[in-house]
Amino acid sequence: MTMTGLAGIDTTVHETNIWLKGLMDRLQVGDRRLAYAALRSSLHALRDRMTPEACAHLSAQLPLLVRGLFYEGWQPGHQHPKEHHKAQFLDHIARELGPDAPFSAEEAAVAVFDLLREHIDSGEIRKLVGLMPREMRDLWQAVVSED
């Protein structure tokens, strides 16, 4: 690992690499770029379905680099429709992943949700799942039931 001499930067790079390795394992891919694409697209789709307050609560528990990724391109004043369906959520992820990803948008979402479950406070995860429309909660069901 390249050391910058700045503990906060070195720590977040290390933590982010742990997150990417976890996604590589979950998605059974050997390419960090693919894990990054899964993380980025899933976090953006999730973020765009959350209130600014919920975004702040979740992001506070993310490593600094992942938090930056979470907020990348965010337009907090942009209103998203109140109702979101699982298909729309997965379409959002698929668009960002692109057609050549060796895994589906649903596989990416479930892997990222499992990663969040592993690294984020369980109470925060329960609140987050509770904010999701019923149709989308089944994407969380497998990973939340492991708690």
C-alpha positions in Angstrom: 0.0 0.0 0.0 1.3 3.4 -0.9 1.7 5.5 2.2 1.0 9.2 2.0 2.1 10.0 5.5 -1.4 11.2 6.3 -3.1 8.7 8.5 -6.7 9.6 7.5 -5.9 9.2 3.8 -4.0 6.0 4.3 -6.7 4.5 6.4 -9.5 5.3 4.0 -7.5 3.9 1.1 -7.0 0.7 3.1 -10.7 0.5 4.1 -11.8 1.1 0.6 -9.6 -1.7 -0.7 -11.1 -4.0 1.9 -14.6 -3.1 0.6 -13.6 -3.7 -3.0 -12.0 -7.0 -2.1 -15.3 -8.0 -0.3 -17.2 -7.2 -3.4 -14.8 -9.1 -5.7 -15.3 -12.1 -3.5 -19.1 -11.8 -3.4 -19.4 -11.2 -7.2 -16.7 -13.8 -7.9 -14.7 -11.4 -10.1 -10.9 -10.8 -10.1 -11.1 -7.2 -11.3 -11.3 -4.2 -8.9 -12.8 -2.1 -11.7 -15.8 -4.4 -11.8 -16.2 -4.3 -8.1 -15.9 -0.5 -8.2 -18.6 -0.3 -10.9 -20.9 -2.5 -8.8 -20.3 -0.4 -5.7 -20.7 2.9 -7.5 -23.8 2.0 -9.5 -25.6 0.4 -6.5 -24.8 3.2 -4.1 -26.0 5.8 -6.6 -29.3 4.0 -7.2 -29.7 3.6 -3.4 -28.8 7.3 -2.7 -31.3 8.5 -5.4 -34.1 6.8 -3.5 -33.2 8.3 -0.1 -34.0 11.5 1.6 -31.0 13.9 2.2 -31.3 13.1 5.9 -31.1 9.4 5.4 -28.2 9.9 3.0 -26.3 11.8 5.7 -26.9 9.1 8.3 -25.7 6.3 6.0 -22.8 8.2 4.6 -21.5 9.0 8.0 -20.7 5.3 8.4 -18.9 4.9 5.1 -15.1 5.1 4.6 -14.2 8.6 3.4 -13.5 7.5 -0.2 -16.7 5.4 -0.4 -18.6 8.4 1.0 -17.2 10.6 -1.8 -18.3 7.9 -4.3 -21.7 7.8 -2.7 -22.2 11.6 -3.2 -20.5 11.8 -6.6 -22.8 13.7 -9.0 -25.6 14.0 -6.4 -28.1 16.8 -6.9 -29.9 17.1 -3.5 -32.5 19.5 -4.9 -33.4 17.1 -7.7 -36.7 15.5 -6.7 -37.1 11.8 -7.4 -40.5 10.2 -7.7 -41.9 9.0 -4.4 -42.7 5.5 -5.7 -39.8 3.4 -7.0 -40.1 -0.1 -8.2 -37.5 -2.9 -8.1 -37.2 -2.9 -11.9 -36.5 0.9 -12.0 -33.9 0.5 -9.3 -32.2 -2.4 -11.2 -32.4 -0.5 -14.5 -30.5 2.4 -12.8 -27.8 0.1 -11.7 -27.7 -1.7 -15.1 -27.3 1.6 -17.0 -24.3 2.6 -14.9 -22.8 -0.9 -15.0 -23.0 -1.1 -18.8 -23.8 -4.1 -21.0 -20.5 -5.9 -20.5 -20.7 -6.6 -16.8 -20.3 -10.3 -16.0 -23.0 -10.1 -13.3 -26.5 -8.7 -13.3 -27.7 -5.5 -11.7 -29.5 -7.6 -9.1 -26.4 -9.5 -8.3 -24.5 -6.2 -7.9 -27.2 -4.7 -5.6 -27.4 -7.8 -3.4 -23.6 -7.9 -3.1 -23.4 -4.2 -2.2 -26.3 -4.6 0.3 -24.5 -7.6 1.9 -21.3 -5.5 2.1 -23.2 -2.7 3.8 -24.7 -5.1 6.2 -21.2 -6.3 7.1 -19.7 -2.9 7.7 -22.6 -0.6 8.8 -24.4 -0.6 12.1 -27.3 -3.1 12.1 -29.8 -0.4 13.4 -28.9 1.9 10.5 -29.4 -1.0 8.1 -32.9 -1.7 9.6 -33.8 2.0 9.2 -32.5 2.0 5.6 -34.5 -1.1 4.7 -37.6 0.4 6.3 -37.3 3.4 4.0 -37.3 1.3 0.9 -40.5 0.7 -1.0 -42.0 -2.8 -0.2 -41.1 -4.1 -3.7 -37.4 -3.3 -3.2 -37.1 -4.8 0.3 -36.7 -8.3 -1.1 -33.3 -7.3 -2.5 -32.3 -6.8 1.2 -34.2 -9.8 2.6 -31.4 -12.4 2.1 -28.7 -10.2 3.6 -30.7 -8.7 6.4 -32.0 -12.1 7.6 -28.4 -13.1 8.3 -28.3 -10.7 11.2 
